Amino acid sequence: MAPAGLAGTAQGRADGQGRAHGWLGSAAGAAGLLLAWEALAAYVFAGRHIMPTPVGVLGGLWHDRSLLWQNAGVTLSEAAQGWLWGNLAAVVVALVFTASRVAEAALLRLAIASYCMPIIAIAPILNIVLNGDQPKVVLAALSVFFTTLVGMTAGLRSADPTALDMVHAYGGSAWAALTKVRLRSSLPSLFAALQVAAPAALLGAIIGEYLGGNSGIGVAMINAEQSLEVTRVWALALFAAAVAGAGYSLTGRVARWATPWAVAAGSQPGTASPGSGTSGPGFGGLAWRALRSVSLLALSLAAAVVVWAGFIKVLGLNPYFAKGPVDVWDFVAQGPGAGANRSQLWAALATTLRDASLGYLAGTVLAVGAAMAVVSWRAVESTFMPVALVLRSVPLVAMTPLITLALGRGLLSVTAIAGIVTFFPTLVNVVGGLRSPAAGPLLVMRAYGASSWATLWKLRVPSALPSLFSSARIAAPGAMLGAVLAEWLSTGQGLGYLMLEAGTGSEFALLWSGVVLTTVVSAAVYAAVGLVEAPVLRRFGTT
């Protein structure tokens, strides 16, 4: 028994040292971030009233503490309600998708559309047609729904086939397989999605307040910006980032408590998106998949039109504000001036696609490079990841005007904002993918004397390709929405600014057409990633 006890003691000592190193790395990362912030404020942006010093922001937090708490309660209530309803809806839909592939094929594109809708554009519409805090709750729910749906669906399908076969062999029903095997297997992926959902719900609520509200952090931010109180803007943004980071960390702690088997096994949450499976090659299979895809696309479009029209009809919305499918079709295809309307939309779309593409490319390159550094050097992970989380938690709707002041109102600022939206989900997914190779192949590489660099390029990078494509399904449409956000708030170009002008000028047919076009193009980008994914993964033997 003594050797076992000694081994346990050694393992406990190693775990303690690992935790100590992690805390030291996090502290070093925080210190580095503060030093970089101080240097930028003191030397780069000195005298421009764009970036206050950390001490100034902390002083602003203390000075405005009553304002913070007064508005934080409103925002947290909206975010909590949206988090609850959005995640609950995602779990229910994931269960439906797992039980019925037909339901998934028919409804998946509606779920994708909910993610691809530009919430900054639909927020004014929701503020018109809904009452009180309902628009903010809906926006918070939309912000979390799709990512949780992806995680929950992947988790339900990651169940051990042997365990499922055993349940069926003993006469168990599909319900027994779900409750005894699938739900337990889904918990790590679900908690990973809930971690992302915590800051997302808060940011969704803040956007709703920012674009139409009477109280809350978003309202306080826009009031501070209009009064040119830059320090207060930074203080509010830092407070929101701290709350979002606390939600992320708290969910992670609950996950470690609720899923100790996953932590012990070092498992990575599943990242496969719904509908991302591939079929075997062959002309017959290809023709059948093409026919099936076209049929399901038509069914999904029909369902989307029915839901859209039904939403307006059931709620009895004023047709002056709420435009239906017929109104949008008439605006862009048949009505007077339809040609000019289409030209206006296409020109704006071309600008937005350019902005989003550059932002996505920049964010992905930086994220992949950072992920390689994180996997190659443990010290980088403990130092850099907390900083990345803080940056992810800062509400861009408040920081976009400041980024624009620093970088100008041109392409550089839009690229930076779209790149920030792209960076975090790509980093998290690629880090998980780079760590996904089994122990056996890694031992073989070491036995043959392969360097860390050779192991990275020949084993880890090919293994990370599924995770890269999975993150692209989230990040590529996200870059599109980030570009729309920057255009709406700052640059005066593209679809974002076109929709802003339409809403301000009560041109609601143009506004709804812009929302539909942005949603359709973002969903098409999501689908295009899937088309590229299958042949690439077959080429590298990862399917």
Secondary structure, DSSP 8 states (H G I E B T S, - for coil): -HHHHHHHHHHHHHHHHHHHHHHHHHHHHHHHHHHHHHHIIIIISTTTTS---HHHHHHHHHHTHHHHHHHHHHHHHHHHHHHHHHHHHHHHHHHHHHH-HHHHHHHHHHHHHHHHS-HHHHHHHHHHHS-TTHHHHHHHHHHHHHHHHHHHHHHHTTS-HHHHHHHHHTT--HHHHIIIIIHHHHHHHHHHHHHHHHHHHHHHHHHHHHTS-SSSHHHHHHHHHHTT-HHHHHHHHHHHHHHHHHHHHHHHHHHHHH-HHHHHHT-------TT------SHHHHHHHHHHHHHHHHHHHHHHHHHHHHHHHHHT--TTT---HHHHHIIIIISTTHHHHHHHHHHHHHHHHHHHHHHHHHHHHHHHHHHHHHHH-HHHHHHHHHHHHHHHHS-HHHHHHHHHHHH-SSHHHHHHHHHHHHHHHHHHHHHHHHT-S-HHHHHHHHHTT--HHHHIIIIIHHHHHHHHHHHHHHHHHHHHHHHHHHIIIIIS-HHHHHHHHHHHTT-HHHHHHHHHHHHHHHHHHHHHHHHHHHHHHHHTT--
